[in-house]
Amino acid sequence: MAVIDERDTVREEAPPHGAIGMSTAYRISDAAPAPRTMEFRRRVLHKGAAIGEHPIAHDEVYYVLSGEGEVVSDGKRAQLTPGMTAYLYDGAVVGIWQRGEEPLSLVIAYPNPPAAK
């Protein structure tokens, strides 16, 4: 078992996949000892920020804690508000944008590729 306080994992950085705006990243699973088979992170997209569109090679989940966002998967767009989840599928091209006045806080989870043997 690993118990991780997100406050120990926080850093300010541009979001991945395009460096659109700024974000607060909580790279929670980075603090878990190896080997681990999944990523679990929280990211707060500041006003105007986005995780740009990118292909995924696994299923991925975006869960909205606060704020408003717009998610895209293979060109299909949907609005997200607190308590909503976008389940994104292997092979899709996905991204998410902060919308509205409040920063968009979300949990992101996805599997790591299997370790080479």
C-alpha contacts under 8 A as a table, 3 or more apart, distances in Angstrom:
res1	aa1	res2	aa2	distance
2	A	32	A	5.97
2	A	33	P	7.46
4	I	8	D	7.58
4	I	28	I	6.80
4	I	31	A	6.88
4	I	32	A	7.49
5	D	8	D	5.66
5	D	9	T	7.39
5	D	28	I	7.75
6	E	9	T	5.22
6	E	10	V	6.53
6	E	26	Y	5.96
6	E	27	R	7.65
6	E	28	I	5.87
7	R	10	V	5.62
7	R	26	Y	7.58
9	T	25	A	7.80
9	T	26	Y	5.19
9	T	27	R	5.45
9	T	28	I	5.85
9	T	30	D	7.91
9	T	31	A	7.25
10	V	24	T	6.83
10	V	25	A	5.55
10	V	26	Y	4.50
10	V	27	R	6.70
11	R	24	T	5.82
11	R	25	A	5.38
11	R	26	Y	6.71
12	E	22	M	7.27
12	E	23	S	5.85
12	E	24	T	4.59
12	E	25	A	6.11
13	E	22	M	5.82
13	E	23	S	5.49
13	E	24	T	6.27
13	E	25	A	6.79
14	A	19	A	4.82
14	A	20	I	6.59
14	A	21	G	5.99
14	A	22	M	4.40
14	A	23	S	5.65
15	P	18	G	7.19
15	P	19	A	5.02
15	P	20	I	6.33
15	P	21	G	7.03
15	P	22	M	6.15
15	P	23	S	5.84
15	P	45	L	7.52
15	P	49	A	7.40
15	P	50	A	6.55
15	P	51	I	5.52
16	P	19	A	5.61
16	P	51	I	5.61
16	P	52	G	7.02
17	H	20	I	7.96
17	H	51	I	5.69
17	H	52	G	4.76
17	H	53	E	6.67
17	H	54	H	6.43
18	G	51	I	6.88
18	G	52	G	5.25
18	G	53	E	7.99
19	A	22	M	7.39
19	A	50	A	7.67
19	A	51	I	7.41
19	A	52	G	7.59
20	I	48	G	7.75
20	I	49	A	5.20
20	I	50	A	5.31
20	I	51	I	6.88
20	I	52	G	7.02
21	G	45	L	7.92
21	G	46	H	7.05
21	G	47	K	7.70
21	G	48	G	6.17
21	G	49	A	4.17
21	G	50	A	6.69
22	M	45	L	6.55
22	M	46	H	5.74
22	M	49	A	5.82
23	S	43	R	6.71
23	S	44	V	5.39
23	S	45	L	4.57
23	S	46	H	5.31
23	S	49	A	7.06
24	T	43	R	5.74
24	T	44	V	5.04
24	T	45	L	6.73
24	T	46	H	7.64
25	A	41	R	7.57
25	A	42	R	6.22
25	A	43	R	4.63
25	A	44	V	6.51
26	Y	41	R	5.70
26	Y	42	R	4.98
26	Y	43	R	5.97
27	R	30	D	5.58
27	R	31	A	7.49
27	R	40	F	7.31
27	R	41	R	5.06
27	R	42	R	6.80
28	I	31	A	5.83
28	I	32	A	7.50
28	I	39	E	8.00
28	I	40	F	6.03
28	I	41	R	5.23
28	I	42	R	7.34
29	S	32	A	5.15
29	S	38	M	7.64
29	S	39	E	5.50
29	S	40	F	5.22
29	S	41	R	6.54
30	D	33	P	7.87
30	D	39	E	7.76
32	A	36	R	7.22
33	P	36	R	6.99
36	R	112	N	7.63
37	T	111	P	5.79
37	T	112	N	5.03
37	T	113	P	7.25
37	T	114	P	7.11
38	M	109	A	7.16
38	M	110	Y	5.69
38	M	111	P	3.97
38	M	112	N	4.83
39	E	108	I	7.74
39	E	109	A	5.39
39	E	110	Y	5.31
39	E	111	P	5.90
39	E	112	N	6.44
40	F	107	V	7.21
40	F	108	I	5.88
40	F	109	A	4.57
40	F	110	Y	6.93
41	R	107	V	5.63
41	R	108	I	5.19
41	R	109	A	6.41
42	R	105	S	7.11
42	R	106	L	5.55
42	R	107	V	4.33
42	R	108	I	6.04
43	R	105	S	5.80
43	R	106	L	5.52
43	R	107	V	6.47
43	R	108	I	7.53
44	V	103	P	6.33
44	V	104	L	5.38
44	V	105	S	4.18
44	V	106	L	6.33
45	L	48	G	7.72
45	L	49	A	5.33
45	L	50	A	6.52
45	L	97	W	7.79
45	L	98	Q	6.04
45	L	103	P	5.63
45	L	104	L	5.05
45	L	105	S	6.39
46	H	49	A	5.43
46	H	98	Q	7.08
46	H	102	E	7.91
46	H	103	P	4.80
46	H	104	L	6.73
47	K	98	Q	6.24
47	K	99	R	7.26
47	K	100	G	7.72
47	K	101	E	6.87
47	K	102	E	6.92
47	K	103	P	5.54
47	K	104	L	7.86
48	G	97	W	7.33
48	G	98	Q	5.82
48	G	99	R	6.99
49	A	97	W	6.18
49	A	98	Q	5.71
50	A	95	G	7.36
50	A	96	I	5.62
50	A	97	W	4.22
50	A	98	Q	6.05
51	I	95	G	5.39
51	I	96	I	5.31
51	I	97	W	6.48
52	G	94	V	7.64
52	G	95	G	4.95
52	G	96	I	6.64
52	G	97	W	7.77
53	E	72	V	7.69
53	E	93	V	6.05
53	E	94	V	4.90
53	E	95	G	4.16
53	E	96	I	7.51
54	H	93	V	5.06
54	H	94	V	5.41
54	H	95	G	6.45
55	P	91	G	6.32
55	P	92	A	5.61
55	P	93	V	4.07
55	P	94	V	6.22
56	I	59	D	7.39
56	I	60	E	7.86
56	I	89	Y	7.72
56	I	90	D	5.81
56	I	91	G	5.44
56	I	92	A	5.86
56	I	93	V	6.33
56	I	94	V	7.25
57	A	90	D	5.00
57	A	91	G	5.34
57	A	92	A	7.83
58	H	89	Y	6.57
58	H	90	D	4.16
58	H	91	G	6.94
58	H	110	Y	7.03
58	H	111	P	6.82
59	D	87	Y	7.32
59	D	88	L	5.59
59	D	89	Y	4.45
59	D	90	D	4.70
59	D	110	Y	6.31
59	D	111	P	7.53
60	E	87	Y	6.11
60	E	88	L	5.08
60	E	89	Y	6.50
60	E	90	D	7.66
60	E	108	I	7.25
60	E	109	A	5.86
60	E	110	Y	4.65
60	E	111	P	7.67
61	V	85	T	6.90
61	V	86	A	5.82
61	V	87	Y	4.75
61	V	88	L	6.03
61	V	107	V	7.79
61	V	108	I	5.58
61	V	109	A	5.28
61	V	110	Y	6.54
62	Y	85	T	5.61
62	Y	86	A	5.17
62	Y	87	Y	6.65
62	Y	88	L	7.97
62	Y	106	L	6.33
62	Y	107	V	5.74
62	Y	108	I	4.79
62	Y	109	A	6.93
63	Y	82	P	8.00
63	Y	83	G	6.93
63	Y	84	M	6.05
63	Y	85	T	4.38
63	Y	86	A	6.52
63	Y	106	L	5.31
63	Y	107	V	5.06
63	Y	108	I	6.55
64	V	67	G	7.44
64	V	68	E	7.88
64	V	80	L	7.02
64	V	81	T	6.27
64	V	82	P	4.90
64	V	83	G	5.66
64	V	84	M	5.69
64	V	85	T	6.33
64	V	104	L	7.38
64	V	105	S	6.06
64	V	106	L	4.42
64	V	107	V	6.57
65	L	81	T	7.99
65	L	82	P	5.03
65	L	83	G	6.20
65	L	104	L	7.72
65	L	105	S	5.35
65	L	106	L	5.30
65	L	107	V	7.26
66	S	81	T	6.92
66	S	82	P	4.88
66	S	83	G	7.95
66	S	102	E	7.96
66	S	103	P	7.53
66	S	104	L	5.80
66	S	105	S	5.16
66	S	106	L	7.17
67	G	81	T	6.29
67	G	82	P	6.47
67	G	98	Q	7.70
67	G	99	R	7.63
67	G	100	G	7.33
67	G	101	E	7.85
67	G	102	E	5.20
67	G	103	P	5.52
67	G	104	L	4.33
67	G	105	S	6.31
68	E	79	Q	7.37
68	E	80	L	5.72
68	E	81	T	4.83
68	E	82	P	7.16
68	E	98	Q	6.21
68	E	99	R	5.25
68	E	100	G	6.05
68	E	102	E	7.27
68	E	103	P	7.62
68	E	104	L	5.72
69	G	79	Q	5.82
69	G	80	L	5.01
69	G	81	T	6.60
69	G	96	I	6.65
69	G	97	W	5.40
69	G	98	Q	4.61
69	G	99	R	4.93
69	G	100	G	7.76
69	G	104	L	6.40
70	E	77	R	6.68
70	E	78	A	5.61
70	E	79	Q	4.55
70	E	80	L	5.87
70	E	96	I	5.56
70	E	97	W	5.19
70	E	98	Q	6.67
70	E	99	R	6.75
71	V	77	R	5.61
71	V	78	A	5.45
71	V	79	Q	6.47
71	V	80	L	7.14
71	V	86	A	7.51
71	V	94	V	7.32
71	V	95	G	5.79
71	V	96	I	4.27
71	V	97	W	6.47
72	V	75	G	5.87
72	V	76	K	5.41
72	V	77	R	4.41
72	V	78	A	6.58
72	V	93	V	7.81
72	V	94	V	5.31
72	V	95	G	5.36
72	V	96	I	6.29
73	S	76	K	5.29
73	S	77	R	6.66
73	S	88	L	6.99
73	S	92	A	6.03
73	S	93	V	5.51
73	S	94	V	4.42
73	S	95	G	6.92
74	D	92	A	5.63
74	D	93	V	5.07
74	D	94	V	6.46
75	G	93	V	7.87
80	L	84	M	5.91
80	L	85	T	7.47
80	L	86	A	7.92
81	T	84	M	5.75
88	L	92	A	7.18
88	L	94	V	7.48
89	Y	92	A	5.84
98	Q	103	P	6.65
98	Q	104	L	5.41
99	R	102	E	7.73
99	R	103	P	7.92
99	R	104	L	7.48
100	G	103	P	7.86
